[in-house]
Each structure stands twice: as structure tokens, then as C-alpha cells.
Amino acid sequence: MALTREFKETIQARVRADRPFRDALLREGVEHMLSGDVESGKAVLRDYIKATVGFKQLGAATGASAKSLIRMFGPRGNPQARNLFAVISHLQCEAGLTLHVTAQPQ
């Protein structure tokens, strides 16, 4: 199901206004990636990027073109680890967060 423009705008407004929500969204995107749900992770991170730094600024900071990043986080995108980790590193810095991986028994 495609998200409506109104829903996306609502999420973006909340990200801008609600710091705990913004931080949780970044964490959720990375957690999806780590759990193997790459499609959901890309979608969450795409929304996060749009609502925070934007693809143009992110591209300038990571050395990738905005167009390349948009494709990378699109439904058919296949991010290389180097690019993905550069993006996550920059997003953490911008957010003032440091994400950590913790092993938990299944």
C-alpha cells in the first residue's frame, strides 16, 4: 500500500517537532536493516532523511550524489555497505546520537 502525501507530510512534521520520535525513527531504520528487513529499513531511513538533512546535504557530506542516494534508498535500490555505513555515520552525527549493536539470545 502506497503512503499518501498527507501521511508523509505528517511524519515529516512530527520528525521536525519531536526529538524522541526522530531518534526512534533513525534507530528503527537501522534495526530493520540489521534484522534483515532491508526494504523496511530503506523506507524508514528514506523518510528520516527527507525530514531531517535532505538528500542534497547528505550527498555533499558523504561524497555521493543526491540522485544516487535517492536511488539507493528507493524500492529497487541496493546500497553497498560502504555507502550505507557512510550515510548511517553521518545521520548519527547530525542527530547527536551513537547507535550500538547489542547481542541478544533468540
C-alpha positions in Angstrom: 0.0 0.0 0.0 1.4 3.4 -1.0 1.6 6.1 1.6 -0.4 9.2 0.9 1.3 12.6 0.6 -0.7 13.8 3.7 0.7 10.9 5.7 4.3 11.5 4.6 3.9 15.2 5.4 2.5 14.4 8.8 5.5 12.1 9.6 7.9 14.8 8.4 6.3 17.4 10.6 6.5 15.1 13.6 10.1 14.3 12.9 10.9 18.0 12.9 9.0 18.8 16.0 9.5 15.7 18.2 13.1 14.8 19.0 12.4 11.4 20.7 10.3 10.4 17.7 13.1 11.5 15.3 15.7 9.5 17.2 13.4 6.4 17.4 12.8 6.6 13.7 16.6 6.5 12.9 17.1 3.7 15.4 14.1 1.8 13.8 15.5 2.1 10.3 18.9 0.7 11.4 17.3 -2.1 13.4 15.3 -3.1 10.4 18.5 -3.3 8.3 20.3 -5.3 10.9 17.4 -7.8 11.3 17.5 -8.4 7.5 14.4 -6.4 6.6 16.3 -4.2 4.2 13.2 -2.9 2.4 11.6 -1.6 5.5 14.9 -0.2 6.7 15.4 1.7 3.5 11.9 3.1 3.6 12.2 4.3 7.2 15.6 5.8 6.5 14.4 7.5 3.3 11.6 9.2 5.3 14.1 10.1 8.0 16.5 11.7 5.6 13.8 13.6 3.8 12.6 15.1 7.1 16.0 15.9 8.5 19.1 16.6 6.5 17.7 16.0 3.0 19.4 14.1 0.2 21.3 17.1 -1.2 23.1 17.9 2.1 23.6 14.2 2.8 25.2 13.7 -0.6 27.6 16.6 0.0 28.6 15.2 3.3 29.1 11.6 2.1 30.6 12.3 -1.3 27.6 10.7 -3.2 25.2 12.5 -5.5 21.7 13.2 -4.1 20.3 11.3 -7.1 22.4 8.3 -6.3 21.3 8.3 -2.6 17.6 8.7 -3.7 18.0 5.6 -5.9 19.9 3.7 -3.1 17.0 4.2 -0.6 14.3 3.6 -3.2 12.3 0.4 -3.5 14.7 -1.1 -6.0 17.9 0.3 -4.5 20.7 -2.0 -3.4 23.0 0.0 -1.2 26.6 -1.1 -0.9 27.8 -1.5 2.7 30.4 1.3 2.3 27.7 3.8 1.2 25.2 2.6 3.7 27.6 2.9 6.6 28.7 6.4 5.5 25.1 7.5 5.5 24.4 6.0 8.9 27.5 7.5 10.3 26.6 11.0 9.1 23.0 10.6 10.3 24.2 9.7 13.7 26.5 12.8 13.8 23.7 15.1 12.7 21.3 13.6 15.3 23.9 13.7 18.1 23.4 10.0 18.6 25.7 7.0 18.8 23.9 3.7 17.9 25.3 0.5 19.4 24.7 -3.1 18.5 23.8 -5.4 21.4 23.7 -9.2 21.1 20.6 -10.8 22.5 19.8 -14.5 22.6 17.0 -15.6 20.3 
